[in-house]
Amino acid sequence: MFGRLGGTELIVILVVGFLIFGPKKLPEIGKSFGDTIREFKKSAKATEDEIKEAVEMESIKEN
């Protein structure tokens, strides 16, 4: 139920965004939000890789 946004929900979000921020500011906000999500994913991936590497090193030390 809460996992995905449908077409109607996206339209409502866009309309509210236009009303609050205006059509000139909305693309800038969208780009900033996209950049933020991209950086978050990159950081999460780097952290995941560091943890996997630490676990592998620990298992090598134990053997």
C-alpha positions in Angstrom: 0.0 0.0 0.0 2.7 2.5 0.9 5.5 1.0 -1.2 4.9 2.7 -4.5 3.5 5.9 -5.7 0.8 5.7 -8.5 0.1 8.2 -11.2 -2.6 10.0 -9.2 -0.3 10.5 -6.2 2.5 11.9 -8.4 0.1 14.3 -10.0 -1.1 15.5 -6.6 2.5 16.0 -5.4 3.3 18.0 -8.6 0.3 20.2 -8.2 1.0 20.9 -4.6 4.7 21.6 -5.5 3.6 24.1 -8.2 1.3 25.8 -5.8 3.9 26.1 -3.0 7.1 26.8 -5.0 6.0 27.9 -8.4 6.9 26.5 -11.8 10.3 28.3 -12.0 11.6 26.9 -8.7 10.3 23.4 -9.0 12.9 22.1 -11.5 15.7 23.4 -9.3 14.3 21.7 -6.2 13.9 18.4 -8.2 17.5 18.6 -9.4 18.7 19.2 -5.8 16.6 16.4 -4.5 18.0 14.0 -7.2 21.6 15.1 -6.4 21.0 14.5 -2.7 19.6 11.0 -3.3 22.5 10.2 -5.7 25.0 11.2 -3.0 23.2 9.3 -0.3 23.3 6.1 -2.5 27.0 6.6 -3.2 27.8 7.0 0.5 25.7 4.0 1.4 27.4 1.9 -1.2 30.9 3.0 0.0 29.9 2.2 3.6 28.6 -1.2 2.5 31.9 -1.9 0.7 34.0 -0.9 3.7 31.9 -3.2 6.0 32.2 -6.1 3.5 36.0 -5.6 3.3 36.3 -5.5 7.1 34.4 -8.7 7.4 36.5 -10.4 4.8 39.7 -9.2 6.5 38.4 -10.5 9.9 37.6 -13.9 8.4 41.1 -14.1 6.9 42.7 -13.3 10.3 40.7 -16.0 11.9 42.0 -18.6 9.5 
